[in-house]
Amino acid sequence: METTIIETTAAVAETAGGIGFTPENLAQTAPIMGKGMLGIFIVMGIIILCVTLLNHFGSPDRKAKKEAKKAAKAQANANQQNQ
């Protein structure tokens, strides 16, 4: 006689101290899981915000890079007009 996966899982759950899936417990654990997931997303948002702010304010040569880009663009435009 072959045992099914469900029977095997039930047997393992019984030997593991009664740990197993029961739909009744899902209603009790769903809010806890939701709070945990919400906490993860909040922490991820804070990290993303911090990295964005550090990139924006932490670059000392931000203006120099913009000016160099503008100068390169102007030089390219001048080269195209001269040809």
C-alpha positions as CSV (number, residue, x, y, z in Angstrom):
1,M,0.0,0.0,0.0
2,E,1.4,3.4,-1.0
3,T,1.2,6.4,1.2
4,T,0.2,9.7,-0.2
5,I,2.0,13.0,0.3
6,I,-0.8,14.2,2.5
7,E,-0.6,11.1,4.8
8,T,3.2,11.4,5.0
9,T,3.0,15.1,5.8
10,A,0.4,14.4,8.5
11,A,2.6,11.7,10.0
12,V,5.6,14.0,10.0
13,A,3.5,16.8,11.6
14,E,2.4,14.5,14.4
15,T,6.0,13.4,15.2
16,A,7.1,17.1,15.1
17,G,4.9,18.0,18.1
18,G,1.7,18.5,16.2
19,I,3.0,21.3,13.9
20,G,1.1,21.3,10.7
21,F,-1.2,23.4,8.5
22,T,-4.7,23.9,9.7
23,P,-7.0,26.4,8.1
24,E,-8.3,27.5,11.5
25,N,-4.9,28.8,12.5
26,L,-4.5,30.7,9.2
27,A,-7.1,33.3,10.4
28,Q,-5.1,33.8,13.6
29,T,-1.7,34.0,12.0
30,A,-2.5,36.2,8.9
31,P,-2.5,39.5,10.8
32,I,0.9,38.7,12.4
33,M,2.3,37.8,8.9
34,G,0.8,41.0,7.5
35,K,2.4,43.1,10.2
36,G,5.7,41.5,9.5
37,M,5.5,42.1,5.8
38,L,4.5,45.7,6.4
39,G,7.4,46.2,8.6
40,I,9.8,44.8,6.0
41,F,8.4,47.2,3.3
42,I,8.7,50.1,5.7
43,V,12.3,49.3,6.5
44,M,13.1,48.9,2.7
45,G,11.5,52.3,2.1
46,I,13.6,53.9,4.8
47,I,16.7,52.4,3.3
48,I,15.9,53.5,-0.2
49,L,15.1,57.0,1.0
50,C,18.4,57.2,2.9
51,V,20.4,56.0,0.0
52,T,18.7,58.4,-2.3
53,L,19.3,61.3,0.0
54,L,22.9,60.4,0.5
55,N,23.4,60.2,-3.3
56,H,21.8,63.6,-3.7
57,F,23.5,65.5,-1.0
58,G,26.6,63.5,-0.5
59,S,28.2,64.1,-3.9
60,P,30.6,67.1,-3.5
61,D,31.3,67.5,-7.2
62,R,27.7,67.3,-8.5
63,K,27.8,70.8,-9.9
64,A,31.2,70.2,-11.6
65,K,29.8,67.1,-13.3
66,K,26.8,69.0,-14.6
67,E,29.0,71.8,-15.9
68,A,31.4,69.2,-17.5
69,K,28.4,67.6,-19.2
70,K,27.1,70.9,-20.5
71,A,30.6,71.8,-21.8
72,A,30.9,68.5,-23.6
73,K,27.5,68.9,-25.1
74,A,28.3,72.4,-26.3
75,Q,31.6,71.2,-27.7
76,A,29.8,68.4,-29.6
77,N,27.3,70.8,-31.0
78,A,30.1,73.2,-32.1
79,N,31.9,70.4,-33.8
80,Q,28.7,69.4,-35.7
81,Q,28.2,73.0,-36.8
82,N,31.7,73.3,-38.0
83,Q,31.5,70.2,-40.2
